[in-house]
């Protein structure tokens, strides 16, 4: 009986694109708008935000929000929107992680974790003592995700009321 040795050439493995988490730039507006629309669809809603609104709030004279984006292969594949908060009784600055989104075809690869980590770093640099996030009552996947990221669920203490101003 003769032994046969078969030499297998390694198959070229396509390397995943390098992931970059960075602050949004004006040229990112359309891709961020597209992802905000996808995020709204995930929640059975329709985004009403315009490019002018987002440009004003990210890059205007008095920026209102911060956007961090996840970029791979020259394409934005996720984002996190941050809004300042304040606890007056404690004199404590905070940051609300208002929205986080990763495109469906990139979920499960740790991109959301990277976005939260960078949001946490951004909040610390801004002098914040906490990072806050909320999730719908029935969104158990989000609850697990935030708990894995060391967020602690807080008690629901009451209703939030809103009054339109214009």
C-alpha positions in Angstrom: 0.0 0.0 0.0 1.4 3.3 -1.0 0.8 6.6 0.9 -0.2 9.5 -1.3 0.5 13.0 0.0 -1.7 15.7 -1.4 -0.4 19.2 -1.1 -3.3 21.7 -0.8 -2.6 25.2 -1.6 -4.2 27.6 0.9 -7.2 29.4 -0.5 -6.9 33.1 -0.6 -9.0 34.5 2.2 -10.6 37.8 1.6 -9.6 40.0 4.4 -12.5 41.9 6.0 -12.2 45.7 5.5 -10.5 47.7 8.2 -13.1 49.2 10.5 -12.7 52.9 11.5 -14.8 54.6 14.1 -14.6 58.4 13.7 -16.6 61.6 14.0 -19.0 62.3 11.2 -17.9 64.7 8.5 -20.2 66.8 6.2 -19.6 64.4 3.3 -21.2 61.6 5.4 -24.7 63.3 5.6 -26.4 61.2 2.9 -25.2 57.9 4.2 -26.1 58.8 7.8 -29.6 59.9 6.6 -30.0 56.6 4.8 -29.1 54.7 8.0 -31.4 56.8 10.1 -34.2 55.9 7.7 -33.3 52.2 8.0 -33.3 52.6 11.8 -36.8 54.1 11.7 -38.0 51.3 9.5 -36.7 48.8 12.1 -39.1 50.4 14.6 -42.1 50.6 12.2 -41.6 54.4 11.7 -40.6 56.8 9.0 -37.7 59.2 9.3 -38.7 62.8 8.7 -35.2 64.2 9.1 -33.8 66.2 6.2 -30.2 66.7 5.1 -30.5 70.4 6.1 -31.7 69.4 9.6 -28.9 67.0 10.1 -26.3 69.4 8.7 -27.5 72.2 11.0 -27.5 69.9 14.1 -24.1 68.3 13.4 -22.1 71.0 11.8 -24.1 74.3 12.2 -23.1 77.4 14.2 -24.4 75.7 17.4 -24.0 71.9 16.9 -26.7 70.1 18.9 -25.6 66.4 18.5 -22.5 64.4 17.8 -22.4 61.6 15.3 -19.8 58.8 15.4 -19.7 56.6 12.3 -18.3 53.1 11.6 -16.7 53.0 8.2 -15.4 50.0 6.3 -14.2 49.8 2.7 -15.2 53.5 2.2 -18.8 52.9 3.2 -20.5 53.9 6.4 -21.9 50.7 8.1 -23.1 52.1 11.4 -23.5 55.2 13.5 -24.1 56.4 17.0 -25.9 59.7 17.8 -25.0 61.5 21.1 -26.8 64.3 22.9 -25.6 66.1 26.0 -27.6 65.7 29.3 -27.4 67.2 32.7 -28.4 66.2 36.2 -29.0 69.6 37.9 -29.3 68.3 41.5 -25.9 66.7 41.2 -24.2 69.1 38.9 -23.3 66.2 36.7 -22.8 66.2 32.9 -23.9 63.2 31.0 -24.3 62.0 27.4 -27.3 60.3 26.0 -26.6 57.6 23.4 -29.7 58.6 21.5 -29.4 56.1 18.6 -27.1 53.4 17.6 -27.4 51.5 14.3 -25.4 48.9 12.4 -26.4 47.9 8.9 -28.0 44.4 8.8 -25.3 42.8 6.8 -22.7 43.9 9.3 -24.4 43.0 12.6 -22.9 40.4 14.9 -19.3 41.4 14.2 -18.7 43.7 17.2 -19.3 47.0 15.4 -22.0 48.0 17.9 -19.6 47.3 20.7 -16.9 49.5 19.0 -19.5 52.3 18.6 -20.5 52.2 22.3 -16.9 52.1 23.4 -16.1 55.2 21.3 -19.2 56.9 22.6 -18.1 56.2 26.1 -14.7 57.6 25.4 -16.2 60.7 23.7 -18.4 61.3 26.8 -15.4 61.0 29.2 -13.4 63.5 27.1 -16.3 65.9 27.2 -16.3 65.7 31.0 -19.3 63.6 31.4 -19.9 61.4 34.5 -22.3 59.0 32.8 -23.5 57.6 29.5 -27.2 56.9 29.2 -29.2 54.9 26.7 -32.8 53.7 26.5 -34.5 50.9 24.7 -38.1 50.1 24.1 -39.7 47.8 26.7 -40.0 44.8 24.4 -36.6 45.2 22.7 -34.9 42.4 24.5 -32.0 42.1 22.1 -31.1 45.7 22.8 -31.5 45.1 26.6 -29.0 42.2 26.4 -26.7 44.2 24.2 -26.6 47.1 26.7 -26.2 44.8 29.7 -23.2 43.1 28.0 -21.7 46.6 27.6 -22.0 47.1 31.4 -25.0 49.5 31.3 -27.3 49.0 34.3 -31.0 49.2 33.9 -32.5 52.0 36.0 -36.0 52.3 37.4 -38.7 53.9 35.4 -39.7 56.9 37.5 -42.5 58.5 35.6 -43.8 59.9 32.4 -42.0 62.2 30.0 -44.2 65.0 28.7 -43.6 66.9 25.5 -45.0 70.2 24.2 -44.6 71.3 20.6 -43.1 74.8 20.4 -43.9 75.8 16.9 
